[in-house]
Amino acid sequence: MEDNLGIKVSHLVYPYGYYNKQIMDLTKQAGYLFATVVVPQSNELTDLTDRYELNRYRINGQQDGALFGFFAGAR
């Protein structure tokens, strides 16, 4: 991505949110500044003190309310 976009990528999203201590250590060693996890069945914000374990919201395309239509580009 860095070669194609010509920018430094500093944030990693663990695939499907799966990670462990070893993966976190490798992420740090690779030079990433932040990494994002997914806590299954949770959309709660978590402790933001560990920048390699930032939680993100799970989006499955079936939200309602303010997010309804967002996935299809509706405004």
Phi and psi restraints in degrees (value plus and minus 20) as a CYANA .aco file:
   2 GLU   PHI     -81.5   -41.5
   2 GLU   PSI     -62.9   -22.9
   3 ASP   PHI     -84.8   -44.8
   3 ASP   PSI     -62.4   -22.4
   4 ASN   PHI     -92.6   -52.6
   4 ASN   PSI     -56.3   -16.3
   5 LEU   PHI    -115.4   -75.4
   5 LEU   PSI     -39.6     0.4
   6 GLY   PHI      52.2    92.2
   6 GLY   PSI       4.8    44.8
   7 ILE   PHI    -152.3  -112.3
   7 ILE   PSI     137.6   177.6
   8 LYS   PHI    -100.2   -60.2
   8 LYS   PSI     107.6   147.6
   9 VAL   PHI    -113.2   -73.2
   9 VAL   PSI      98.7   138.7
  10 SER   PHI    -136.5   -96.5
  10 SER   PSI     -18.6    21.4
  11 HIS   PHI    -147.7  -107.7
  11 HIS   PSI     111.2   151.2
  12 LEU   PHI    -133.0   -93.0
  12 LEU   PSI     118.2   158.2
  13 VAL   PHI    -129.3   -89.3
  13 VAL   PSI      96.0   136.0
  14 TYR   PHI     -81.5   -41.5
  14 TYR   PSI     109.0   149.0
  15 PRO   PHI     -74.7   -34.7
  15 PRO   PSI     105.1   145.1
  16 TYR   PHI      38.0    78.0
  16 TYR   PSI      -6.7    33.3
  17 GLY   PHI      59.4    99.4
  17 GLY   PSI     -15.9    24.1
  18 TYR   PHI    -100.6   -60.6
  18 TYR   PSI     109.0   149.0
  19 TYR   PHI    -181.6  -141.6
  19 TYR   PSI     147.4   187.4
  20 ASN   PHI    -172.1  -132.1
  20 ASN   PSI    -197.2  -157.2
  21 LYS   PHI     -79.3   -39.3
  21 LYS   PSI     -62.0   -22.0
  22 GLN   PHI     -82.2   -42.2
  22 GLN   PSI     -63.8   -23.8
  23 ILE   PHI     -84.6   -44.6
  23 ILE   PSI     -60.6   -20.6
  24 MET   PHI     -81.8   -41.8
  24 MET   PSI     -62.5   -22.5
  25 ASP   PHI     -83.3   -43.3
  25 ASP   PSI     -62.6   -22.6
  26 LEU   PHI     -85.2   -45.2
  26 LEU   PSI     -55.3   -15.3
  27 THR   PHI     -82.7   -42.7
  27 THR   PSI     -64.2   -24.2
  28 LYS   PHI     -83.6   -43.6
  28 LYS   PSI     -65.5   -25.5
  29 GLN   PHI     -82.6   -42.6
  29 GLN   PSI     -51.4   -11.4
  30 ALA   PHI     -95.0   -55.0
  30 ALA   PSI     -29.9    10.1
  31 GLY   PHI      78.0   118.0
  31 GLY   PSI     -14.0    26.0
  32 TYR   PHI     -90.0   -50.0
  32 TYR   PSI     125.0   165.0
  33 LEU   PHI    -114.1   -74.1
  33 LEU   PSI     -43.5    -3.5
  34 PHE   PHI    -165.5  -125.5
  34 PHE   PSI     137.2   177.2
  35 ALA   PHI    -167.6  -127.6
  35 ALA   PSI     129.0   169.0
  36 THR   PHI    -137.6   -97.6
  36 THR   PSI     118.4   158.4
  37 VAL   PHI    -135.8   -95.8
  37 VAL   PSI     151.9   191.9
  38 VAL   PHI    -148.7  -108.7
  38 VAL   PSI     103.5   143.5
  39 VAL   PHI    -112.3   -72.3
  39 VAL   PSI      92.9   132.9
  40 PRO   PHI     -73.4   -33.4
  40 PRO   PSI     118.8   158.8
  41 GLN   PHI      42.3    82.3
  41 GLN   PSI       4.5    44.5
  42 SER   PHI    -158.9  -118.9
  42 SER   PSI     114.7   154.7
  43 ASN   PHI    -140.1  -100.1
  43 ASN   PSI       4.2    44.2
  44 GLU   PHI    -106.4   -66.4
  44 GLU   PSI     122.1   162.1
  45 LEU   PHI     -89.2   -49.2
  45 LEU   PSI     123.3   163.3
  46 THR   PHI    -133.2   -93.2
  46 THR   PSI    -199.1  -159.1
  47 ASP   PHI     -75.1   -35.1
  47 ASP   PSI     104.0   144.0
  48 LEU   PHI    -113.8   -73.8
  48 LEU   PSI      -6.2    33.8
  49 THR   PHI     -98.6   -58.6
  49 THR   PSI     -43.6    -3.6
  50 ASP   PHI    -121.6   -81.6
  50 ASP   PSI      86.3   126.3
  51 ARG   PHI     -92.6   -52.6
  51 ARG   PSI     -24.8    15.2
  52 TYR   PHI    -122.8   -82.8
  52 TYR   PSI      -8.8    31.2
  53 GLU   PHI    -163.8  -123.8
  53 GLU   PSI      23.2    63.2
  54 LEU   PHI     -98.9   -58.9
  54 LEU   PSI     108.4   148.4
  55 ASN   PHI    -100.2   -60.2
  55 ASN   PSI     128.2   168.2
  56 ARG   PHI    -146.6  -106.6
  56 ARG   PSI     140.8   180.8
  57 TYR   PHI     -96.2   -56.2
  57 TYR   PSI     117.2   157.2
  58 ARG   PHI    -100.8   -60.8
  58 ARG   PSI     102.9   142.9
  59 ILE   PHI    -134.6   -94.6
  59 ILE   PSI      99.4   139.4
  60 ASN   PHI    -134.1   -94.1
  60 ASN   PSI     -13.8    26.2
  61 GLY   PHI      63.8   103.8
  61 GLY   PSI     -14.7    25.3
  62 GLN   PHI    -142.2  -102.2
  62 GLN   PSI       5.2    45.2
  63 GLN   PHI     -92.6   -52.6
  63 GLN   PSI     142.4   182.4
  64 ASP   PHI    -147.3  -107.3
  64 ASP   PSI    -188.1  -148.1
  65 GLY   PHI      46.8    86.8
  65 GLY   PSI    -155.3  -115.3
  66 ALA   PHI     -82.6   -42.6
  66 ALA   PSI     -46.1    -6.1
  67 LEU   PHI    -109.4   -69.4
  67 LEU   PSI     -28.4    11.6
  68 PHE   PHI     -80.1   -40.1
  68 PHE   PSI     108.0   148.0
  69 GLY   PHI      67.7   107.7
  69 GLY   PSI     -36.2     3.8
  70 PHE   PHI     -77.2   -37.2
  70 PHE   PSI     -59.2   -19.2
  71 PHE   PHI     -90.7   -50.7
  71 PHE   PSI     -39.9     0.1
  72 ALA   PHI    -119.4   -79.4
  72 ALA   PSI     -15.3    24.7
  73 GLY   PHI      63.9   103.9
  73 GLY   PSI      -7.0    33.0
  74 ALA   PHI     -90.2   -50.2
  74 ALA   PSI     129.9   169.9
